[in-house]
Amino acid sequence: MKQMHMRILSNQQVSDRYWHMVVDAAGLDAEVMPGQFFNIRCSGETYPLLRRPFSIYRINRNERTLEFLYLVKGLGTKRLTERKAGETVDIFGPLGRSFELQDGWKTVLLVARGVGIATLTALAQDAAEKGIRAAAILSARSRNDLLAAETLQGFGAHVYKVTEENGNSDVESVHRLIEQILAEHKIDAAFTCGSKRLSRLLRDVTASRGIPAQIALEEHMGCAMGVCFACVCDVREGEALKTVRVCKEGPVFPLEKVVLA
Ligand SMILES: Cc1cc2nc3c(=O)[nH]c(=O)nc-3n(C[C@H](O)[C@H](O)[C@H](O)COP(=O)(O)OP(=O)(O)OC[C@H]3O[C@@H](n4cnc5c(N)ncnc54)[C@H](O)[C@@H]3O)c2cc1C
């Protein structure tokens, strides 16, 4: 991990609530893996003081650029939208544990909700590069928020869109969709990010079939370096519960181990 000032190549609004930022990562010598994140100083001002964590959305190894897809939530992300191409942004990373794709896997299932779509897009990119196909359920409030659908299709993913707008994003409907996908494809592993409800559903479905599954957690973070313990969660270790830091031991965990409160 490294703190760097990366040049912003573009920072554009892509829907009502989402922005897309591309930075020049030529000076970054560390390998970036899907599921990892960067802690970004959103503004040059003292407030907000803390950096904000963002998953890597796309890793362009040839162009040596990194892409982030972010939802405008509060002051930090609002300040980030004000950053212009040509300016530099103070970025710290890559941080955390990445998703793992095993040799021999042929098809994986991705279940993403909201901004979790950003996190799983990098995984779909990596899977495509390894010759692994992805079936991706993208869930969002509205069709406008399903930004990454085309990007995922570009990686060869079979995309299933569900939204509140269309009335098909409730747990029961997504459950039926997962069952349909499992009947149509031999799924070797599953991955999720962005919704505790859908993560619990995916955990139950994958556990009953013995399909390995991983989750990327998004918790409020302070330092993102494992020092402040602001982002802890509980994981099962045998019969016991262990408290771990999402920034350091995660954000990616085996799905069956995480206590999804
Ligand atoms: C590992 C990781 C990866 C992430 N990747 C992305 C990404 O790729 N794209 C993206 O848009 N967002 C991502 N997030 C979430 C993003 O960090 C927060 O939305 C951002 O920090 C909000 O900052 P803010 O100053 O705009 O809002 P704040 O003023 O800090 O918060 C606004 C509201 O959002 C809530 N909130 C803030 N952070 C979180 C959080 N981590 N979890 C749940 N609720 C929160 C606050 O309680 C408050 O209600 C990620 C978070 C983590 C931990």
The ligand as a MOL file (V3000), in Angstrom:
LIG
                    3D

  0  0  0     0  0            999 V3000
M  V30 BEGIN CTAB
M  V30 COUNTS 53 58 0 0 0
M  V30 BEGIN ATOM
M  V30 1 C -14.3220 -1.3010 1.5250 0
M  V30 2 C -15.3410 -0.2780 1.0510 0
M  V30 3 C -15.5170 -0.0830 -0.3070 0
M  V30 4 C -16.4430 0.8660 -0.7670 0
M  V30 5 N -16.5870 1.0400 -2.1080 0
M  V30 6 C -17.4270 1.9810 -2.5670 0
M  V30 7 C -17.5370 2.2210 -3.9610 0
M  V30 8 O -16.8820 1.5810 -4.8030 0
M  V30 9 N -18.4000 3.1990 -4.3710 0
M  V30 10 C -19.1600 3.9200 -3.4600 0
M  V30 11 O -19.9290 4.7780 -3.8740 0
M  V30 12 N -19.0590 3.6910 -2.1490 0
M  V30 13 C -18.2100 2.7640 -1.6650 0
M  V30 14 N -18.1040 2.5630 -0.3230 0
M  V30 15 C -18.9300 3.3940 0.5750 0
M  V30 16 C -18.3010 4.7860 0.6770 0
M  V30 17 O -17.0550 4.6730 1.3390 0
M  V30 18 C -19.2250 5.6950 1.4980 0
M  V30 19 O -20.4240 5.8800 0.7840 0
M  V30 20 C -18.5560 7.0340 1.6820 0
M  V30 21 O -17.5080 6.9030 2.6170 0
M  V30 22 C -19.5630 8.0610 2.1800 0
M  V30 23 O -18.8550 9.2420 2.4740 0
M  V30 24 P -19.6070 10.6450 2.5280 0
M  V30 25 O -18.7130 11.6100 3.2050 0
M  V30 26 O -20.1180 11.0160 1.1810 0
M  V30 27 O -20.8560 10.3550 3.3910 0
M  V30 28 P -20.9470 10.3960 4.9850 0
M  V30 29 O -21.3610 11.7690 5.3870 0
M  V30 30 O -19.7420 9.8050 5.6190 0
M  V30 31 O -22.1360 9.4250 5.1640 0
M  V30 32 C -23.4070 9.6440 4.5200 0
M  V30 33 C -24.3420 8.5630 4.9760 0
M  V30 34 O -23.8660 7.2940 4.5280 0
M  V30 35 C -23.6070 6.4290 5.6260 0
M  V30 36 N -22.3460 5.7210 5.3550 0
M  V30 37 C -21.1140 6.2660 5.1790 0
M  V30 38 N -20.1850 5.3020 4.9570 0
M  V30 39 C -20.8410 4.1190 5.0030 0
M  V30 40 C -20.4320 2.7580 4.8730 0
M  V30 41 N -19.1580 2.4110 4.6710 0
M  V30 42 N -21.3720 1.8110 5.0100 0
M  V30 43 C -22.6520 2.1340 5.2470 0
M  V30 44 N -23.1110 3.4090 5.3800 0
M  V30 45 C -22.2230 4.3840 5.2550 0
M  V30 46 C -23.4950 7.3640 6.8430 0
M  V30 47 O -23.9240 6.7180 8.0400 0
M  V30 48 C -24.4470 8.4750 6.4940 0
M  V30 49 O -25.7610 8.1250 6.8020 0
M  V30 50 C -17.2110 1.6240 0.1570 0
M  V30 51 C -17.0300 1.4100 1.5310 0
M  V30 52 C -16.1120 0.4870 1.9710 0
M  V30 53 C -15.9120 0.2830 3.4380 0
M  V30 END ATOM
M  V30 BEGIN BOND
M  V30 1 1 1 2
M  V30 2 1 2 3
M  V30 3 2 2 52
M  V30 4 2 3 4
M  V30 5 1 4 5
M  V30 6 1 4 50
M  V30 7 2 5 6
M  V30 8 1 6 7
M  V30 9 1 6 13
M  V30 10 2 7 8
M  V30 11 1 7 9
M  V30 12 1 9 10
M  V30 13 2 10 11
M  V30 14 1 10 12
M  V30 15 2 12 13
M  V30 16 1 13 14
M  V30 17 1 14 15
M  V30 18 1 14 50
M  V30 19 1 15 16
M  V30 20 1 16 17
M  V30 21 1 16 18
M  V30 22 1 18 19
M  V30 23 1 18 20
M  V30 24 1 20 21
M  V30 25 1 20 22
M  V30 26 1 22 23
M  V30 27 1 23 24
M  V30 28 2 24 25
M  V30 29 1 24 26
M  V30 30 1 24 27
M  V30 31 1 27 28
M  V30 32 2 28 29
M  V30 33 1 28 30
M  V30 34 1 28 31
M  V30 35 1 31 32
M  V30 36 1 32 33
M  V30 37 1 33 34
M  V30 38 1 33 48
M  V30 39 1 34 35
M  V30 40 1 35 36
M  V30 41 1 35 46
M  V30 42 1 36 37
M  V30 43 1 36 45
M  V30 44 2 37 38
M  V30 45 1 38 39
M  V30 46 1 39 40
M  V30 47 2 39 45
M  V30 48 1 40 41
M  V30 49 2 40 42
M  V30 50 1 42 43
M  V30 51 2 43 44
M  V30 52 1 44 45
M  V30 53 1 46 47
M  V30 54 1 46 48
M  V30 55 1 48 49
M  V30 56 2 50 51
M  V30 57 1 51 52
M  V30 58 1 52 53
M  V30 END BOND
M  V30 END CTAB
M  END
